[in-house]
Each structure stands twice: as structure tokens, then as C-alpha cells.
Amino acid sequence: MASSLRPALPRFFLWLLPLSFALQLATIAAFHQYRTRSGDDHFEFGWEMGRVGRSIALGRGFSSPYEGDTGPTAWEPPLYPYLIGGVFKLFGIYSQTSAWVLLSINSVFTTFTCIPIFLIAQRTFGERVALWAALTWALCPYEWYWSVHWIWDTTFTPLVLACLFLLALELQDWPGWRGWILFGALYGVGALANPTMLAFLPFCGIWIWWQRYRHGLTSFAGVMLASAVFFLVLSPWIVRNYEVFGRFVFIRDDFGLQVRLGNGPSADGMLMAYLQPNLNKLELEKYQRMGELAYAESCKRMAFDWIRWHPGRFAVISLKRFFYYWNGVPRATDSVAPVDFRTSAFLATSVLALWGLGRALRQKRPGAWLFAGLVITYPTIYYFVFPHARYRHPIEPELVILIVFLLSEATRRKPTALQHVPQQQNPV
């Protein structure tokens, strides 16, 4: 493996990781986050993924993301629903024990994300930034919110994406085949958890190729190997989808609904949640009557027709979605105010991270353009669908590194008081 990963991790991880995990568990207990709402037959316990997990635990397979036994589904990517299903099988469907276990697993994902954060920052900005970035992630309550509150893949995705980012940095000068195999396998696993991270793949691949070219290393065979491993990891799920639906479905098939939830006559740049089948009986009946693929295709057709007929409006709300992604989504969907100051902290971290990115690019820091590619590519789909606060979290590790880098630059450059004291001259 590349030289930067050969040394052992610093000893402070021996206390930092257990402390971060313990604090998250204490937060779950103190705020009773394991007591999920029981309304709507516990739908908020994992939402669609929870419903699929229930079907898995009941022996019905990967099926039924809403009410009723609606048959096989690809409404969600497979990894996290299978995790939920396994926990339900062992600890009870929608039980508080299952909630405890799943939130604890989420907290493990968040805790171990400290490690790639440290290694990425160490390689790109140095030891000092690496130390403070790891501490910030491990001990900042904001970074725990999704792990202690949200039963979803929201904490697994940042861990995988940070590891992929680290692998990309290492592949710049990593000879041999092992790095390419790891990269392809990990990207396959990540895609099965959250296909959105595939948006970063083309830029990431081109960046690795260019850096290796500059270092005099070939990449073609490695790219072919990584691609083969990537599709090998995906192939069981793709074959399963073809067998149950009779047609090719790449990973998930709910894109049509996602587009419709953000685009239509009442679109304002935010999620139109009232169109979701779990909240709209007419939509649920359509889903059950038409079947999953036909329903998704119908939603996509309605959304795309509206976009084609209202291109100006679509452009305006897409700009709003861009703003909401980085500012935070206003809580009131009927809000006409351009800025919701309740999201000011969210906006501040975005501004600091983007400022840090700009500084890294100007200073031509190692990996600066890889940071830029992630920030540019990963959020793109949400500018055209709808934003949510959790959609920024997968790239939060890299944003934390950029923020710490910016603040470290500010403190490093800040003149000390002694620099302003005029030197006393010796008498003649």
C-alpha cells in the first residue's frame, strides 16, 4: 500500500473512537431516540427501508415498501434494508431493541469515519489539520445527529465515500493491482447503499488517471480491473432485478417519483411530500394498482412533461434548490422569505467549506481538485429533484476537512501581539 498509510494510526484514536461512540450512545439514551413514533404502523421507523426490512424479516423477501403486500421491489437500494431486516429478525420488528441496535450501528459508522477523515487531511493538508478534523468529527454533536436520530443509510454513505476519497488519493502512486480491486469493490458496495455516489465516479476516475499519468504510471489495465470488480459486486442485485421485473433495472427504480416530488404545478424548490404514496391514499392506490415500474414511469412522464412545458419555472426552482442544498431547507413549505435564518449555521458551514476549497485550489494543495470534483458532482442530482439536510451529510467529512483547513490558515497567519510592538532601540 502507498507509503502514507503504512504508519500506524496515532494513539489518540485509542481514546477518541470509544469516547465518540459512548457520547452518541449517551445521546440516544438521554433523548430517547430509540422510542420511534408508532403512528402509521411505525412507518417513520426506517420509512420505506423499514417496510422492506419488515418484509425481509417476515420471510417475504425484498418487497413492499408501502402498505400491503405489493410484491418484489427495487424502490430502495438493497444494503441498508437488508441490515434492517436482519436486525428485525433477531430483535423484533419495529421494537425498541431493534431501534437501539440500528442506531448503535449507525453510531459505529459515524465513529469510524474519523479514520479516513484523519488520513485524507493528513495527506492533503498536514498533521495539524488532520488532528483537528478528526476531533471535530468525533466530538461535534452536529455530526451525530443522523446517527442517533435517523434510521437510514445516512451514516454509512459518508464512511464509504470518505474511504473512496482516500483510496483515490492513494491510487495516485500505488503500484500493483490491490488498490484497483479495493476501489472497484468499495464503489460497488457504496452504490448498493446509495447510488447517488456514482455521480462522483467519472470525475474521480479521470482525476486518478491524470495524477498517475503525471507520475509515470499506467492506468488502463487497472481501470479495467476496477470496472470488472465493480460490476461483479453489482451483478447479483442486477440479475435479481431482471428476474423479478423481467427487464433491466440498474439498482433502484424510484427515480420517476423522486423527480415528480420536486417538479410540478406547485413546485417551490422543496419536497412536495404530500405526493408520496405513504401520505397520499390516491397515490398509494395508483402504486398498488399499476405496479411499481409502471407507477414510477407514470410519475416520471408527468414530471418531465411539466419541465418541458415550463422550462423557465424549472430553471428558477432549480436555482432555489441549489441555494437550499447549501443553505438548508426552510421549514415552512409556503415560506416566501428568501432566507430562513434558522438555517444560518448550516449556511455558515457551507460558506466556510467552500471558502476553504477556494483557498486550497489557489494554493494548489494536494488533492484540491479532488475535493472540488466531489463538491461539484455529488449534489448535482438534488438541484433538479429536491434538497434535504441529510443530502449534504455524505460529503460532510470532506467539508469538515476544508473548514478546519481554512480556520487553521486563519490562525496560522494571524499576527501575534509581539509583532506589533516596536523594537526598543539601543541608546547611542
Secondary structure, DSSP 4 states (H G I P E B T S, - for coil): --GGGSSPPPTTHHHHHHHHHHHHHHHHHHTTTTS---HHHHTTTTHHHHHHHHHHHTT--SB-SSSS---B--SS-SHHHHHHHHHHHHH-TT-HHHHHHHHHHHHHHHHHTHHHHHHHHHHHH-HHHHHHHHHHHHH-HHHHHHHHH--STTTHHHHHHHHHHHHHHHHTS--SSHHHHHHHHHHHHHHHH-GGGGGGHHHHHHHHHHHHHHTT---HHHHHHHHHHHHHHHHHHHHHHHHHHSS---S---HHHHHHTTSSTT--SS--GGGSTTT-HHHHHHHHHH-HHHHHHHHHHHHHHHHHH-HHHHHHHHHHHHHHHHH---S-TT---S--GGGHHHHHHHHHHHHHHHHHHHTT-TTHHHHHHHHHHTTHHHHHS---GGGSGGGHHHHHHHHHHHHHHHHHHSPPGGGGSPPPPPP-
